[in-house]
Amino acid sequence: MTPTPKGEDARTEILNAAWKLFITRGYASTSLRDIAKAAGNRAVGGIYNHFASKEALFTELLEMAAPVEEMRAVFAACHGETAPELIRAYLRAWLPLNQRYYEYLKLVQIDLGEFGGANIQRIFPELTTPLQEFVRSIQALPGLRPMPTVVLMRLLDAIAAGYVVTARYGPDDVRADFTPEAWIDLLIDALLNGIAQQNDEGGIELENLEMSHDNRAN
């Protein structure tokens, strides 16, 4: 049966209400009753006219808003002759995408926590573990210190998460010091080159670190 315009409107209202509640409250803390109320004080039974369950409603949201082609394009377009070059290309493409799809990434986190990532794996069948495979391709290139794959994965994830959060919620006067592109390059430079000052022999200056340690000990 083809949905009526009224039925499509109701479905859209339910989806919009569920999106806002899942993003702000999380999955477990959002009930179908909450969604029905936020969707125009509907009866809970009205939701079942469109979705078999709360999980079915969630998975439809996850699928309909997925930036599938953009995410695939990021991994396909990133190239580099060395590991630092590939990391730079990846983060320059990935950080703006994370910023644009900040709320969607919250839904991805819900899927990982509540369903073990099963829905994301279904949406991206050929990209079940895209970052892990991509990081391994980075590690196969020259120019990177040896480290476990999971460490580099978490480091890249931490850069992406930190950038998105501080870009959205950091003080405006601080964020205005640089353009978004400049912020990304500064973060990438800090990641690739480090932040510890080095001495003439290429070692890390330890004086300040030792003073800091002494102060804590006292």
For each residue, the residues with C-beta under 8 A, 3 or more apart:
1:
2:
3: 7 8 11
4: 7 8
5: 8 9
6: 9 10
7: 3 4 10 11 49 50
8: 3 4 5 11 12
9: 5 6 12 13
10: 6 7 13 14 39 42 46 49 50
11: 3 7 8 14 15 50
12: 8 9 15 16
13: 9 10 16 17 39 40 42
14: 10 11 17 18 35 36 39 42 46 47 50 51 57
15: 11 12 18 19 57 60 61 64
16: 12 13 19 20 39
17: 13 14 20 21 35 38 39
18: 14 15 21 22 30 35 39 57 58 61
19: 15 16 22 23 61 65 103
20: 16 17 23 24 38
21: 17 18 24 25 30 34 35 38
22: 18 19 25 26 27 30 58 61 106 107 110
23: 19 20 103 106 107
24: 20 21
25: 21 22 29 30 34
26: 22 29 30 110
27: 22 30 54 58 110 113 114
28: 114
29: 25 26
30: 18 21 22 25 26 27 34 35 54
31: 34 35 54
32: 35 36 44 47 54 57
33: 36 37 44
34: 21 25 30 31 37 38
35: 14 17 18 21 30 31 32 38 39 47 54 57
36: 14 32 33 39 41 42 43 44 46 47
37: 33 34 41 42
38: 17 20 21 34 35
39: 10 13 14 16 17 18 35 36 42 47
40: 13
41: 36 37
42: 10 13 14 36 37 39 46 47
43: 36 46
44: 32 33 36 47 48
45: 48 49
46: 10 14 36 42 43 49 50
47: 14 32 35 36 39 42 44 50 51 57
48: 44 45 51 52
49: 7 10 45 46
50: 7 10 11 14 46 47
51: 14 47 48 54 56 57 60
52: 48 56
53: 56 57
54: 27 30 31 32 35 51 57 58
55: 58 59 115
56: 51 52 53 59 60
57: 14 15 18 32 35 47 51 53 54 60 61
58: 18 22 27 54 55 61 62 107 110 111 119
59: 55 56 62 63 119
60: 15 51 56 57 63 64
61: 15 18 19 22 57 58 64 65 107
62: 58 59 65 66 107 108 111 119 120 123
63: 59 60 66 119 123
64: 15 60 61
65: 19 61 62 104 107
66: 62 63 71 104 123 124
67: 70 71 97 100 101 104
68: 71 72 123 124
69: 72 73
70: 67 73 74 97
71: 66 67 68 74 75 97 124 127 130
72: 68 69 75 76 124 127
73: 69 70 76 77
74: 70 71 77 78 90 93 94 97
75: 71 72 78 127 130 134
76: 72 73
77: 73 74 89 93
78: 74 75 86 89 90 93 134
79: 85 86 89
80: 83 84 85 86 87 88 89 141
81: 85 141
82: 85 86 141 142 143
83: 80 86 87 138 139 141 142 143 144
84: 80 87 88 143 144 192
85: 79 80 81 82 88 89 141 143
86: 78 79 80 82 83 89 90 137 138 141
87: 80 83 84 90 91 138 156 188 191 192
88: 80 84 85 91 92 188 192
89: 77 78 79 80 85 86 92 93
90: 74 78 86 87 93 94 134 138 156
91: 87 88 94 95 156 159 160 184 187 188 191
92: 88 89 95 96 184 185 188
93: 74 77 78 89 90 96 97
94: 74 90 91 97 98 160
95: 91 92 98 99 159 160 163 164 184 187
96: 92 93 99 100 180 184
97: 67 70 71 74 93 94 100 101
98: 94 95 101 102 105 160 161 163 164
99: 95 96 102 163 164 167 168 180
100: 67 96 97
101: 67 97 98 104 105
102: 98 99 105 106 164 168
103: 19 23 106 107
104: 65 66 67 101 107 108
105: 98 101 102 108 109 164
106: 22 23 102 103 109 110
107: 22 23 58 61 62 65 103 104 110 111
108: 62 104 105 111 112 120
109: 105 106 112 113
110: 22 26 27 58 106 107 113 114
111: 58 62 107 108 114 115 117 118 119 120
112: 108 109 115 116 117 120
113: 27 109 110
114: 27 28 110 111
115: 55 111 112 118 119
116: 112
117: 111 112 120 121
118: 111 115 121 122
119: 58 59 62 63 111 115 122 123
120: 62 108 111 112 117 123 124
121: 117 118 124 125 128
122: 118 119 125
123: 62 63 66 68 119 120
124: 66 68 71 72 120 121 127 128 130
125: 121 122 128
126:
127: 71 72 75 124 130
128: 121 124 125
129: 132 133
130: 71 75 124 127 133 134
131: 134 135 153 156 157
132: 129 135 136 149 153
133: 129 130 136 137
134: 75 78 90 130 131 137 138
135: 131 132 138 139 149 152 153 156
136: 132 133 139 140 149
137: 86 133 134 140 141
138: 83 86 87 90 134 135 141 144 152
139: 83 135 136 144 149 152
140: 136 137
141: 80 81 82 83 85 86 137 138 144
142: 82 83
143: 82 83 84 85
144: 83 84 138 139 141 147 152
145:
146:
147: 144 151 152
148: 151 152
149: 132 135 136 139 152 153
150: 153 154
151: 147 148 154 155
152: 135 138 139 144 147 148 149 155 156
153: 131 132 135 149 150 156 157
154: 150 151 157 158
155: 151 152 158 159 191
156: 87 90 91 131 135 152 153 159 160
157: 131 153 154 160 161
158: 154 155 161 162
159: 91 95 155 156 162 163 187 191
160: 91 94 95 98 156 157 163 164
161: 98 157 158 164 165
162: 158 159 165 166 187
163: 95 98 99 159 160 166 167 183 184 187
164: 95 98 99 102 105 160 161 167 168
165: 161 162 168 169 170
166: 162 163 169 170 175
167: 99 163 164 170 175 180 183
168: 99 102 164 165
169: 165 166
170: 165 166 167 174 175
171: 174 175
172: 175 176
173: 176 177
174: 170 171 177
175: 166 167 170 171 172 178 183
176: 172 173
177: 173 174
178: 175 182 183 186
179: 182 183
180: 96 99 167 183 184
181: 184 185
182: 178 179 185 186
183: 163 167 175 178 179 180 186 187
184: 91 92 95 96 163 180 181 187 188
185: 92 181 182 188 189
186: 178 182 183 189 190
187: 91 95 159 162 163 183 184 190 191
188: 87 88 91 92 184 185 191 192
189: 185 186 192 193
190: 186 187 193 194 195
191: 87 91 155 159 187 188
192: 84 87 88 188 189
193: 189 190
194: 190
195: 190
196: 204 205
197: 204 205
198: 202 203 204 205
199: 202 203 204 205
200:
201:
202: 198 199
203: 198 199 206
204: 196 197 198 199 209
205: 196 197 198 199 208 209
206: 203 209 210
207: 210 211
208: 205 211 212
209: 204 205 206 212 213
210: 206 207 213 214
211: 207 208 214 215
212: 208 209 215 216
213: 209 210 216 217
214: 210 211 217 218
215: 211 212 218
216: 212 213
217: 213 214
218: 214 215
